[in-house]
Amino acid sequence: MELETKAIHEGWKPGNGEPRQLPIYESTTFKYDSSEEMGMLFDLEKDGYFYSRLQNPTNDAVAAKLTSMEGGYAGMLTSSGQAANFFAIFNICEAGGHVVASGNIYGGSYNLLSVTMKKMGVDVTFINQDASVEEINAAFKENTKCMFGETLSNPTMEVLDIEKFASIAHAHGVPLIVDNTFATPANCQPIKWGADIVTHSTTKYLDGHASGVGGAIIDSGNFDWMSHAEKFPGLTTPDDSYHGITYAKRFGKAAYITKATAQLMRDLGSIPSPFNSYLLNIGIESLPARMRVHCENALKVATYLKNHPKVAWIHYPGLEDDKYHEAAKKYMPHGTCGVMCFGLKGDKKEAVTFMDHLQLINIVTHVADAKTCILHPASHTHRQMTDEQLKEAGVDPTLIRLSIGLENPEDLIKDIEEALKY
């Protein structure tokens, strides 16, 4: 099936007389007729559901749909995009481990790695994703467990060279984890370009309507954990909490997601509400159609801003003269997304004044949904970062992030034009 068809038909496949729409299994628990059968579920000897903190049929149906759309082998949903990135990394990188990550990532992900996971004993080296192979290779250590980047960086809109990153990661015997939130599987499938694990904040385009927070992890099933057994003992040695199961041997290509579910979700419980997953499923059904409009609208607005005398600079890979236009054509030939960033001539004051005079466009701590929204990262999402960290993340103090929605683009341009008069 093509992507548009997968978005509608994958995941939930009703049988004769069953509900056509995915049901909401709003239940904490599931009944069994025998104690033995329940025990087999707890021992991972049988597939099934027993407690929604680990797995739920509604959640799993949506995870299966996303897995198909990304071209992966197995997937799971989490309660947020932050939980997805944390689980994706912590599943293979525990205390004493090291991560190589692009420095041009979302501020929340940057803090997750540089502050919270550091407290847990995980070290990180941030690199310039456009650096040479030799420079990036120098960041790896004996205890490096994975490499992390974003398909489209938030908020700087830089395109990750996925093939280059995958080649470097694999040369060091570690998987590449790519956050594909902005591009979505409608415009890019990182697994096709060598990524091993894909994450999402489903809160954004996948949901599409700012109605529910959520996240997802999709595993390609391609990384050979046993070939690098000494690096990943959690997958390649017995787990005493499950009677000595070795995930990579018992579950093969499903080992990574099985461990993340059976261990991390069991102990940390970052499961999404089945109702949120139901809303997410509805959003995904229209994802390919919505992304086309987001991209068309964004290109019109970006072209307008590029030619405005008060605009100092703009980054949108859809523009032909953008630094990342050729990379975007390679990895996202049908368009990138509706997000762009730009700066006005002047300083922070001009940015704040402009934003405060917008009438239609909302100032919100959100991005990538049906309504156009705007944000000043240095004052909002990245405000905990020092000037040095902002510079490392590529966030200019004047940078304004603009997420173009599904409105008529002419109405958006009129709103921007009026606000720029002040």
GUNUDO-344317 format. One record per residue (C-alpha): residue number from 0; residue in one letter; x, y, z. Coordinates in Angstrom, 1 decimal. Example, Ala and Ser with C-alpha at 12.3 -4.5 7.8 and 13.67 -1.06 7.14 Angstrom:
BEGIN
+-----+----+--------+--------+--------+
|   i | aa |      X |      Y |      Z |
+-----+----+--------+--------+--------+
|   0 |  A |   12.3 |   -4.5 |    7.8 |
|   1 |  S |   13.7 |   -1.1 |    7.1 |
+-----+----+--------+--------+--------+
This chain:
BEGIN
+-----+----+--------+--------+--------+
|   i | aa |      X |      Y |      Z |
+-----+----+--------+--------+--------+
|   0 |  M |    0.0 |    0.0 |    0.0 |
|   1 |  E |    1.0 |    3.6 |   -0.6 |
|   2 |  L |    1.4 |    5.9 |    2.3 |
|   3 |  E |   -2.0 |    7.6 |    2.0 |
|   4 |  T |   -3.7 |    4.2 |    2.1 |
|   5 |  K |   -1.5 |    3.0 |    5.0 |
|   6 |  A |   -2.5 |    6.2 |    7.0 |
|   7 |  I |   -6.1 |    5.1 |    6.8 |
|   8 |  H |   -6.1 |    1.3 |    6.8 |
|   9 |  E |   -3.1 |    0.1 |    8.7 |
|  10 |  G |   -3.1 |   -0.8 |   12.4 |
|  11 |  W |   -6.8 |   -1.6 |   13.0 |
|  12 |  K |   -8.2 |   -4.2 |   10.6 |
|  13 |  P |  -11.8 |   -5.0 |   11.7 |
|  14 |  G |  -13.2 |   -8.5 |   11.2 |
|  15 |  N |  -16.7 |   -9.3 |   10.2 |
|  16 |  G |  -19.2 |   -7.3 |   12.2 |
|  17 |  E |  -16.5 |   -5.5 |   14.2 |
|  18 |  P |  -16.3 |   -1.7 |   14.6 |
|  19 |  R |  -15.0 |    0.1 |   11.4 |
|  20 |  Q |  -13.3 |    2.8 |   13.5 |
|  21 |  L |  -10.6 |    1.9 |   16.0 |
|  22 |  P |  -12.2 |    1.2 |   19.4 |
|  23 |  I |  -11.1 |    3.0 |   22.6 |
|  24 |  Y |  -10.0 |    0.2 |   25.0 |
|  25 |  E |  -10.4 |    2.4 |   28.1 |
|  26 |  S |   -9.6 |   -0.3 |   30.6 |
|  27 |  T |   -6.8 |   -0.7 |   33.0 |
|  28 |  T |   -6.9 |   -4.5 |   33.0 |
|  29 |  F |   -7.8 |   -7.5 |   31.0 |
|  30 |  K |   -9.5 |  -10.7 |   32.3 |
|  31 |  Y |   -8.2 |  -14.3 |   31.8 |
|  32 |  D |   -9.7 |  -17.6 |   32.6 |
|  33 |  S |   -6.7 |  -19.2 |   34.3 |
|  34 |  S |   -3.8 |  -18.1 |   36.5 |
|  35 |  E |   -1.4 |  -20.0 |   34.3 |
|  36 |  E |   -2.4 |  -18.0 |   31.2 |
|  37 |  M |   -1.8 |  -14.8 |   33.2 |
|  38 |  G |    1.5 |  -16.0 |   34.4 |
|  39 |  M |    2.7 |  -16.7 |   30.8 |
|  40 |  L |    2.0 |  -13.1 |   30.0 |
|  41 |  F |    4.1 |  -11.9 |   32.9 |
|  42 |  D |    6.9 |  -14.2 |   31.8 |
|  43 |  L |    6.8 |  -12.8 |   28.2 |
|  44 |  E |    6.0 |  -16.4 |   27.0 |
|  45 |  K |    2.7 |  -15.3 |   25.4 |
|  46 |  D |    1.4 |  -12.2 |   23.6 |
|  47 |  G |   -1.5 |  -10.4 |   25.1 |
|  48 |  Y |   -2.7 |   -7.7 |   27.4 |
|  49 |  F |   -2.9 |   -7.7 |   31.2 |
|  50 |  Y |   -2.3 |   -4.1 |   32.3 |
|  51 |  S |   -2.5 |   -0.9 |   30.3 |
|  52 |  R |    0.6 |    0.5 |   31.9 |
|  53 |  L |    2.6 |   -1.8 |   29.6 |
|  54 |  Q |    0.4 |   -2.2 |   26.6 |
|  55 |  N |   -3.1 |   -1.4 |   25.4 |
|  56 |  P |   -4.9 |   -2.6 |   22.2 |
|  57 |  T |   -5.8 |    1.0 |   21.1 |
|  58 |  N |   -2.2 |    2.2 |   21.6 |
|  59 |  D |   -0.7 |   -0.8 |   19.9 |
|  60 |  A |   -3.0 |   -0.4 |   16.8 |
|  61 |  V |   -1.8 |    3.1 |   16.3 |
|  62 |  A |    1.8 |    2.1 |   16.9 |
|  63 |  A |    1.4 |   -0.6 |   14.2 |
|  64 |  K |    0.1 |    2.0 |   11.8 |
|  65 |  L |    3.1 |    4.4 |   12.4 |
|  66 |  T |    5.5 |    1.4 |   12.2 |
|  67 |  S |    4.1 |    0.6 |    8.7 |
|  68 |  M |    4.2 |    4.2 |    7.6 |
|  69 |  E |    7.9 |    4.5 |    8.7 |
|  70 |  G |    8.9 |    1.2 |    7.2 |
|  71 |  G |    9.9 |   -0.2 |   10.6 |
|  72 |  Y |    9.6 |   -3.6 |   12.2 |
|  73 |  A |    8.1 |   -2.8 |   15.6 |
|  74 |  G |    6.9 |    0.3 |   17.5 |
|  75 |  M |    5.4 |    1.7 |   20.6 |
|  76 |  L |    3.6 |    4.8 |   21.8 |
|  77 |  T |    4.6 |    6.9 |   24.8 |
|  78 |  S |    2.9 |    9.7 |   26.8 |
|  79 |  S |    4.9 |   12.4 |   25.1 |
|  80 |  G |    7.7 |   13.1 |   22.6 |
|  81 |  Q |   10.1 |   13.7 |   25.5 |
|  82 |  A |    9.3 |   10.3 |   26.9 |
|  83 |  A |    9.9 |    8.8 |   23.5 |
|  84 |  N |   13.3 |   10.3 |   23.1 |
|  85 |  F |   14.2 |    9.4 |   26.7 |
|  86 |  F |   13.0 |    5.8 |   26.3 |
|  87 |  A |   14.7 |    5.4 |   22.9 |
|  88 |  I |   18.1 |    6.5 |   24.3 |
|  89 |  F |   17.9 |    5.0 |   27.8 |
|  90 |  N |   16.8 |    1.6 |   26.5 |
|  91 |  I |   20.4 |    1.1 |   25.3 |
|  92 |  C |   22.4 |    3.8 |   27.1 |
|  93 |  E |   22.5 |    3.5 |   30.9 |
|  94 |  A |   24.8 |    5.1 |   33.5 |
|  95 |  G |   28.3 |    5.1 |   32.2 |
|  96 |  G |   27.2 |    5.4 |   28.6 |
|  97 |  H |   27.8 |    8.1 |   26.1 |
|  98 |  V |   25.7 |    9.7 |   23.4 |
|  99 |  V |   26.9 |   11.7 |   20.3 |
| 100 |  A |   24.1 |   14.1 |   19.4 |
| 101 |  S |   23.6 |   17.0 |   17.0 |
| 102 |  G |   23.8 |   20.3 |   18.9 |
| 103 |  N |   21.1 |   21.7 |   16.6 |
| 104 |  I |   18.2 |   20.0 |   18.3 |
| 105 |  Y |   15.0 |   21.0 |   20.2 |
| 106 |  G |   15.8 |   22.7 |   23.5 |
| 107 |  G |   13.9 |   20.2 |   25.5 |
| 108 |  S |   15.9 |   17.3 |   23.9 |
| 109 |  Y |   19.1 |   19.3 |   24.5 |
| 110 |  N |   18.2 |   19.7 |   28.2 |
| 111 |  L |   17.2 |   16.0 |   28.5 |
| 112 |  L |   20.6 |   14.9 |   27.4 |
| 113 |  S |   22.8 |   17.7 |   28.9 |
| 114 |  V |   21.0 |   18.0 |   32.3 |
| 115 |  T |   18.6 |   15.2 |   33.3 |
| 116 |  M |   20.4 |   12.2 |   31.7 |
| 117 |  K |   23.7 |   13.6 |   32.8 |
| 118 |  K |   22.4 |   13.3 |   36.4 |
| 119 |  M |   21.7 |    9.7 |   35.6 |
| 120 |  G |   25.3 |    9.1 |   34.6 |
| 121 |  V |   24.9 |    9.4 |   30.8 |
| 122 |  D |   27.5 |   11.6 |   29.1 |
| 123 |  V |   26.8 |   13.5 |   25.9 |
| 124 |  T |   29.0 |   15.2 |   23.2 |
| 125 |  F |   27.2 |   17.7 |   21.0 |
| 126 |  I |   28.5 |   18.1 |   17.5 |
| 127 |  N |   27.9 |   20.4 |   14.6 |
| 128 |  Q |   25.8 |   18.2 |   12.3 |
| 129 |  D |   27.4 |   19.9 |    9.2 |
| 130 |  A |   31.0 |   19.1 |   10.4 |
| 131 |  S |   33.2 |   16.8 |    8.5 |
| 132 |  V |   33.2 |   13.1 |    9.0 |
| 133 |  E |   36.6 |   13.3 |   10.6 |
| 134 |  E |   35.4 |   15.9 |   13.1 |
| 135 |  I |   32.3 |   13.9 |   14.0 |
| 136 |  N |   34.3 |   10.7 |   14.3 |
| 137 |  A |   36.4 |   12.4 |   16.9 |
| 138 |  A |   33.4 |   12.8 |   19.2 |
| 139 |  F |   32.9 |    9.0 |   19.6 |
| 140 |  K |   34.3 |    7.2 |   22.7 |
| 141 |  E |   34.6 |    3.5 |   23.7 |
| 142 |  N |   31.4 |    3.9 |   25.7 |
| 143 |  T |   29.3 |    5.6 |   23.0 |
| 144 |  K |   26.0 |    3.8 |   22.7 |
| 145 |  C |   24.1 |    5.7 |   20.1 |
| 146 |  M |   23.9 |    8.8 |   17.8 |
| 147 |  F |   21.0 |   11.2 |   17.8 |
| 148 |  G |   19.7 |   13.9 |   15.5 |
| 149 |  E |   16.5 |   15.5 |   14.0 |
| 150 |  T |   15.4 |   15.2 |   10.4 |
| 151 |  L |   14.6 |   18.9 |   10.5 |
| 152 |  S |   16.1 |   20.7 |   13.5 |
| 153 |  N |   13.8 |   22.6 |   15.8 |
| 154 |  P |   13.8 |   25.6 |   15.5 |
| 155 |  T |   16.6 |   26.3 |   13.1 |
| 156 |  M |   15.3 |   24.1 |   10.2 |
| 157 |  E |   18.5 |   22.5 |    9.3 |
| 158 |  V |   18.3 |   19.2 |    7.3 |
| 159 |  L |   20.1 |   16.2 |    8.8 |
| 160 |  D |   22.3 |   14.3 |    6.4 |
| 161 |  I |   20.8 |   11.0 |    7.4 |
| 162 |  E |   23.0 |    8.8 |    5.2 |
| 163 |  K |   26.2 |   10.5 |    6.5 |
| 164 |  F |   25.1 |   10.1 |   10.2 |
| 165 |  A |   24.0 |    6.5 |    9.7 |
| 166 |  S |   27.4 |    5.6 |    8.0 |
| 167 |  I |   29.3 |    7.2 |   10.9 |
| 168 |  A |   27.2 |    5.6 |   13.6 |
| 169 |  H |   27.5 |    2.1 |   12.0 |
| 170 |  A |   31.2 |    2.5 |   11.6 |
| 171 |  H |   31.4 |    2.8 |   15.4 |
| 172 |  G |   29.0 |   -0.1 |   16.0 |
| 173 |  V |   26.1 |    2.0 |   17.3 |
| 174 |  P |   22.6 |    2.7 |   16.1 |
| 175 |  L |   21.4 |    6.1 |   14.7 |
| 176 |  I |   18.2 |    7.5 |   16.4 |
| 177 |  V |   16.4 |   10.1 |   14.4 |
| 178 |  D |   13.6 |   12.4 |   15.6 |
| 179 |  N |   11.3 |   12.7 |   12.6 |
| 180 |  T |    8.7 |   14.9 |   14.2 |
| 181 |  F |    8.7 |   17.8 |   11.7 |
| 182 |  A |    9.0 |   15.9 |    8.5 |
| 183 |  T |    6.7 |   13.0 |    9.5 |
| 184 |  P |    6.6 |    9.8 |    7.5 |
| 185 |  A |    4.5 |   11.7 |    4.9 |
| 186 |  N |    7.6 |   13.5 |    3.8 |
| 187 |  C |   10.6 |   11.4 |    5.0 |
| 188 |  Q |   11.2 |    7.9 |    6.2 |
| 189 |  P |   14.7 |    8.0 |    7.9 |
| 190 |  I |   14.9 |    4.2 |    8.0 |
| 191 |  K |   15.1 |    4.1 |    4.2 |
| 192 |  W |   18.3 |    6.2 |    4.5 |
| 193 |  G |   20.0 |    4.1 |    7.2 |
| 194 |  A |   18.5 |    5.3 |   10.5 |
| 195 |  D |   17.9 |    2.4 |   12.9 |
| 196 |  I |   15.3 |    4.0 |   15.3 |
| 197 |  V |   12.8 |    6.8 |   14.7 |
| 198 |  T |   11.1 |    8.9 |   17.3 |
| 199 |  H |    8.2 |   11.3 |   17.2 |
| 200 |  S |    6.4 |   13.8 |   19.2 |
| 201 |  T |    3.0 |   12.8 |   18.0 |
| 202 |  T |    1.7 |   15.9 |   19.6 |
| 203 |  K |    2.7 |   17.8 |   16.5 |
| 204 |  Y |    1.7 |   17.0 |   12.8 |
| 205 |  L |    0.8 |   13.4 |   13.5 |
| 206 |  D |   -2.1 |   14.5 |   15.8 |
| 207 |  G |   -2.4 |   17.7 |   13.8 |
| 208 |  H |   -4.9 |   19.5 |   15.9 |
| 209 |  A |   -3.1 |   20.2 |   19.2 |
| 210 |  S |   -5.6 |   17.9 |   20.9 |
| 211 |  G |   -3.4 |   15.3 |   22.7 |
| 212 |  V |    0.2 |   15.0 |   23.9 |
| 213 |  G |    2.0 |   11.8 |   22.8 |
| 214 |  G |    5.1 |   10.2 |   21.4 |
| 215 |  A |    6.2 |    7.2 |   19.4 |
| 216 |  I |    9.3 |    5.0 |   18.9 |
| 217 |  I |    9.7 |    2.9 |   15.8 |
| 218 |  D |   12.5 |    0.4 |   15.5 |
| 219 |  S |   13.7 |   -0.7 |   12.0 |
| 220 |  G |   14.8 |   -4.1 |   13.3 |
| 221 |  N |   17.9 |   -3.7 |   11.2 |
| 222 |  F |   20.6 |   -3.2 |   13.9 |
| 223 |  D |   22.4 |   -6.4 |   14.9 |
| 224 |  W |   22.6 |   -6.1 |   18.7 |
| 225 |  M |   24.4 |   -9.5 |   19.1 |
| 226 |  S |   27.2 |   -8.4 |   16.7 |
| 227 |  H |   28.0 |   -5.6 |   19.2 |
| 228 |  A |   27.0 |   -7.6 |   22.3 |
| 229 |  E |   29.6 |   -6.0 |   24.6 |
| 230 |  K |   28.1 |   -2.5 |   24.0 |
| 231 |  F |   24.5 |   -3.4 |   24.7 |
| 232 |  P |   24.4 |   -5.8 |   27.7 |
| 233 |  G |   20.8 |   -4.9 |   28.4 |
| 234 |  L |   19.7 |   -6.6 |   25.2 |
| 235 |  T |   22.4 |   -9.3 |   24.9 |
| 236 |  T |   22.7 |  -10.6 |   28.4 |
| 237 |  P |   20.0 |  -12.2 |   30.7 |
| 238 |  D |   17.5 |   -9.9 |   32.4 |
| 239 |  D |   17.0 |  -11.2 |   35.9 |
| 240 |  S |   13.7 |   -9.3 |   36.3 |
| 241 |  Y |   12.3 |  -11.7 |   33.6 |
| 242 |  H |   13.8 |  -15.0 |   34.7 |
| 243 |  G |   17.0 |  -14.6 |   32.7 |
| 244 |  I |   15.5 |  -13.7 |   29.3 |
| 245 |  T |   18.0 |  -12.4 |   26.8 |
| 246 |  Y |   16.0 |  -10.1 |   24.6 |
| 247 |  A |   18.1 |  -10.2 |   21.4 |
| 248 |  K |   18.1 |  -14.0 |   21.4 |
| 249 |  R |   14.5 |  -14.6 |   22.4 |
| 250 |  F |   12.8 |  -11.8 |   20.3 |
| 251 |  G |   15.2 |  -11.2 |   17.4 |
| 252 |  K |   14.2 |   -8.1 |   15.5 |
| 253 |  A |   11.6 |   -7.2 |   18.1 |
| 254 |  A |   14.1 |   -7.2 |   20.9 |
| 255 |  Y |   14.5 |   -3.4 |   21.2 |
| 256 |  I |   10.8 |   -2.6 |   21.4 |
| 257 |  T |   10.1 |   -5.6 |   23.6 |
| 258 |  K |   12.7 |   -4.5 |   26.2 |
| 259 |  A |   11.5 |   -0.9 |   26.1 |
| 260 |  T |    8.0 |   -2.1 |   26.8 |
| 261 |  A |    8.7 |   -4.9 |   29.3 |
| 262 |  Q |   11.3 |   -3.0 |   31.2 |
| 263 |  L |   11.0 |    0.8 |   30.8 |
| 264 |  M |    7.3 |    1.1 |   30.4 |
| 265 |  R |    6.8 |   -1.4 |   33.2 |
| 266 |  D |    8.9 |    0.6 |   35.6 |
| 267 |  L |    8.4 |    4.2 |   34.4 |
| 268 |  G |    4.8 |    4.0 |   33.1 |
| 269 |  S |    4.9 |    6.7 |   30.4 |
| 270 |  I |    1.9 |    5.2 |   28.6 |
| 271 |  P |   -0.5 |    7.3 |   26.6 |
| 272 |  S |   -4.2 |    7.5 |   27.3 |
| 273 |  P |   -6.1 |    5.2 |   24.9 |
| 274 |  F |   -8.4 |    8.2 |   24.2 |
| 275 |  N |   -5.4 |   10.3 |   23.2 |
| 276 |  S |   -4.3 |    7.4 |   20.9 |
| 277 |  Y |   -7.8 |    7.3 |   19.4 |
| 278 |  L |   -7.5 |   11.0 |   18.6 |
| 279 |  L |   -4.0 |   10.5 |   17.2 |
| 280 |  N |   -5.3 |    7.8 |   14.9 |
| 281 |  I |   -7.9 |   10.2 |   13.5 |
| 282 |  G |   -5.2 |   12.8 |   12.9 |
| 283 |  I |   -2.9 |   10.3 |   11.1 |
| 284 |  E |   -5.6 |    9.4 |    8.6 |
| 285 |  S |   -5.4 |   12.9 |    7.1 |
| 286 |  L |   -1.7 |   13.4 |    7.6 |
| 287 |  P |   -0.5 |   13.0 |    3.9 |
| 288 |  A |   -3.2 |   15.4 |    2.7 |
| 289 |  R |   -2.5 |   17.9 |    5.5 |
| 290 |  M |    1.3 |   17.9 |    5.0 |
| 291 |  R |    0.9 |   18.9 |    1.3 |
| 292 |  V |   -1.1 |   22.0 |    2.3 |
| 293 |  H |    1.2 |   22.9 |    5.2 |
| 294 |  C |    4.2 |   22.8 |    2.7 |
| 295 |  E |    2.3 |   24.8 |    0.0 |
| 296 |  N |    1.2 |   27.5 |    2.4 |
| 297 |  A |    4.6 |   27.7 |    4.1 |
| 298 |  L |    6.4 |   28.2 |    0.8 |
| 299 |  K |    4.1 |   31.2 |   -0.1 |
| 300 |  V |    4.6 |   32.8 |    3.3 |
| 301 |  A |    8.4 |   32.2 |    3.3 |
| 302 |  T |    8.6 |   33.8 |   -0.2 |
| 303 |  Y |    6.8 |   36.8 |    1.1 |
| 304 |  L |    9.0 |   37.1 |    4.2 |
| 305 |  K |   12.2 |   36.7 |    2.1 |
| 306 |  N |   11.3 |   39.7 |    0.1 |
| 307 |  H |   10.2 |   42.0 |    3.0 |
| 308 |  P |   12.5 |   44.9 |    3.7 |
| 309 |  K |   12.2 |   44.4 |    7.5 |
| 310 |  V |   13.3 |   40.7 |    7.4 |
| 311 |  A |   17.0 |   40.3 |    7.9 |
| 312 |  W |   17.1 |   36.5 |    7.1 |
| 313 |  I |   15.0 |   33.5 |    6.8 |
| 314 |  H |   15.6 |   29.7 |    6.9 |
| 315 |  Y |   13.1 |   27.5 |    5.1 |
| 316 |  P |   14.5 |   24.5 |    3.1 |
| 317 |  G |   11.7 |   24.8 |    0.6 |
| 318 |  L |   13.3 |   28.1 |   -0.7 |
| 319 |  E |   15.6 |   27.4 |   -3.7 |
| 320 |  D |   18.4 |   29.6 |   -2.3 |
| 321 |  D |   18.3 |   28.0 |    1.2 |
| 322 |  K |   21.5 |   26.3 |    2.4 |
| 323 |  Y |   19.6 |   23.0 |    2.9 |
| 324 |  H |   17.5 |   23.1 |   -0.3 |
| 325 |  E |   19.4 |   20.4 |   -2.1 |
| 326 |  A |   19.5 |   18.2 |    1.0 |
| 327 |  A |   15.8 |   18.7 |    1.4 |
| 328 |  K |   15.2 |   17.6 |   -2.2 |
| 329 |  K |   17.1 |   14.4 |   -1.5 |
| 330 |  Y |   15.5 |   13.4 |    1.7 |
| 331 |  M |   12.1 |   15.2 |    1.4 |
| 332 |  P |   11.3 |   15.5 |   -2.3 |
| 333 |  H |    7.6 |   16.2 |   -1.7 |
| 334 |  G |    8.2 |   19.0 |    0.8 |
| 335 |  T |    9.7 |   19.5 |    4.3 |
| 336 |  C |    7.0 |   20.9 |    6.7 |
| 337 |  G |    5.2 |   24.1 |    7.5 |
| 338 |  V |    7.8 |   25.4 |   10.0 |
| 339 |  M |   10.3 |   28.1 |    9.2 |
| 340 |  C |   12.4 |   30.5 |   11.2 |
| 341 |  F |   13.4 |   34.1 |   10.4 |
| 342 |  G |   14.9 |   37.2 |   12.1 |
| 343 |  L |   13.9 |   40.9 |   11.8 |
| 344 |  K |   16.4 |   43.7 |   11.4 |
| 345 |  G |   17.2 |   44.9 |   14.9 |
| 346 |  D |   17.2 |   42.9 |   18.2 |
| 347 |  K |   14.8 |   41.0 |   20.5 |
| 348 |  K |   12.6 |   44.1 |   20.9 |
| 349 |  E |   11.6 |   44.1 |   17.3 |
| 350 |  A |   10.7 |   40.5 |   17.4 |
| 351 |  V |    8.6 |   40.9 |   20.5 |
| 352 |  T |    6.8 |   44.0 |   19.1 |
| 353 |  F |    6.0 |   42.2 |   15.9 |
| 354 |  M |    4.6 |   39.2 |   17.6 |
| 355 |  D |    2.5 |   41.2 |   20.0 |
| 356 |  H |    0.7 |   42.9 |   17.1 |
| 357 |  L |   -0.4 |   39.7 |   15.4 |
| 358 |  Q |   -4.1 |   39.1 |   15.4 |
| 359 |  L |   -4.7 |   35.8 |   13.6 |
| 360 |  I |   -1.5 |   34.0 |   14.3 |
| 361 |  N |   -1.3 |   32.7 |   17.9 |
| 362 |  I |    1.7 |   33.0 |   20.3 |
| 363 |  V |    1.7 |   29.6 |   21.8 |
| 364 |  T |    4.3 |   27.0 |   23.1 |
| 365 |  H |    3.4 |   24.7 |   20.2 |
| 366 |  V |    4.2 |   24.0 |   16.6 |
| 367 |  A |    3.0 |   22.0 |   13.7 |
| 368 |  D |   -0.7 |   21.9 |   13.9 |
| 369 |  A |   -3.7 |   23.1 |   11.9 |
| 370 |  K |   -3.5 |   26.7 |   13.3 |
| 371 |  T |   -0.7 |   29.0 |   12.5 |
| 372 |  C |    1.4 |   29.7 |   15.6 |
| 373 |  I |    4.5 |   31.7 |   16.4 |
| 374 |  L |    7.2 |   31.6 |   19.1 |
| 375 |  H |   10.4 |   33.3 |   20.1 |
| 376 |  P |   12.7 |   30.4 |   21.3 |
| 377 |  A |   15.2 |   32.5 |   23.1 |
| 378 |  S |   12.4 |   33.8 |   25.3 |
| 379 |  H |   10.3 |   30.6 |   25.5 |
| 380 |  T |   11.4 |   27.0 |   24.7 |
| 381 |  H |   15.2 |   27.7 |   25.0 |
| 382 |  R |   15.1 |   30.3 |   27.8 |
| 383 |  Q |   16.9 |   28.0 |   30.2 |
| 384 |  M |   19.9 |   27.9 |   27.9 |
| 385 |  T |   22.9 |   30.1 |   28.3 |
| 386 |  D |   24.0 |   32.4 |   25.4 |
| 387 |  E |   26.8 |   29.9 |   24.7 |
| 388 |  Q |   24.4 |   27.0 |   24.6 |
| 389 |  L |   22.0 |   29.0 |   22.4 |
| 390 |  K |   24.9 |   29.7 |   20.0 |
| 391 |  E |   25.8 |   26.0 |   20.0 |
| 392 |  A |   22.2 |   25.1 |   19.2 |
| 393 |  G |   22.2 |   27.6 |   16.4 |
| 394 |  V |   19.5 |   29.7 |   18.0 |
| 395 |  D |   20.0 |   33.4 |   17.2 |
| 396 |  P |   18.5 |   35.7 |   19.9 |
| 397 |  T |   16.4 |   37.3 |   17.1 |
| 398 |  L |   15.1 |   34.0 |   15.8 |
| 399 |  I |   11.3 |   33.7 |   15.4 |
| 400 |  R |    9.8 |   30.3 |   14.8 |
| 401 |  L |    6.7 |   30.4 |   12.6 |
| 402 |  S |    4.6 |   27.3 |   12.0 |
| 403 |  I |    2.2 |   27.7 |    9.1 |
| 404 |  G |   -1.2 |   26.0 |    9.5 |
| 405 |  L |   -4.0 |   25.2 |    7.1 |
| 406 |  E |   -5.6 |   28.6 |    6.8 |
| 407 |  N |   -5.7 |   30.5 |    3.5 |
| 408 |  P |   -2.1 |   31.8 |    3.1 |
| 409 |  E |   -3.3 |   35.2 |    2.0 |
| 410 |  D |   -4.9 |   35.8 |    5.3 |
| 411 |  L |   -1.7 |   34.9 |    7.1 |
| 412 |  I |    0.3 |   37.2 |    4.9 |
| 413 |  K |   -2.1 |   40.1 |    5.6 |
| 414 |  D |   -1.7 |   39.5 |    9.4 |
| 415 |  I |    2.1 |   39.5 |    9.2 |
| 416 |  E |    2.1 |   42.6 |    7.0 |
| 417 |  E |    0.0 |   44.5 |    9.5 |
| 418 |  A |    2.1 |   43.4 |   12.4 |
| 419 |  L |    5.4 |   44.4 |   10.6 |
| 420 |  K |    4.2 |   48.0 |   10.4 |
| 421 |  Y |    4.8 |   48.6 |   14.1 |
+-----+----+--------+--------+--------+
